[in-house]
Amino acid sequence: MNQATAGVTLLAAVMVASAAQAQDDDLAAGEKLYASQCKVCHGLVGPPAGNAGPGPSHPRPMRLAMQRLASATMRDIPIEMTSGSSVSMTISGRPDKGDPADATRIAVAPPYGPNLRGVYGRPAGTIEGFVYSVAFLKSLKGMEWNDASLDVWITNPQKWVPGVYMFYKQPDPELRRKIIVYLKAN
């Protein structure tokens, strides 16, 4: 009996170690998938250096591009956005009326979507300051993000809620699962 118990214990330990290694591999793969497919729109997910706390409070880099149409030159202005902050900008020399060729245009570059740090278990549509589409708020506001809801969302958000701002689709269930493992851990 003693040898049988030791054998079962050893088998259980090997199974737990294998499962832990597989989970670590999935987490690393999910992090790479997130970085290549999600980060450009949603920014960093992992906690910033020196702050392991949850929530989307770390600075979110953003770039504003200005172009003056008459001279066709582009100037990039790096700025930092943090939750609760706002950006205000005065464009000198911008005419209220007159030749539209003299107007200055401003474009905002990524991240486009809300920060996804802490998304797992969070109610949908609750990032303060982020402008969600009417379709999103009407259909999903308050729904909890979990394995099932994230899986459906990542599969094809436009199919689930036509009119939402997210156009990314991931048809591969294994890749979706790994991205969700990463989001769940962060």
Buried (B, 14 or more C-beta within 10 A) or exposed (E): EEEEEEEEEEEEEEEEEEEEEEEEEBBEBBBEBBBEBBBBBBBBBBBEEEEEEEEBBBBBEBEBEBBBEEEEEEEEEEBEBEBEEEEEEEEEEEEEEEEEEEBBEEEEEBBBBBBBBBBBEBEBBEBEEEEBBEBBBEBBEEEEBEBEBBBBBBBBBBEBBEEBBBEBEBEEEEBBBBBBBBBBBB
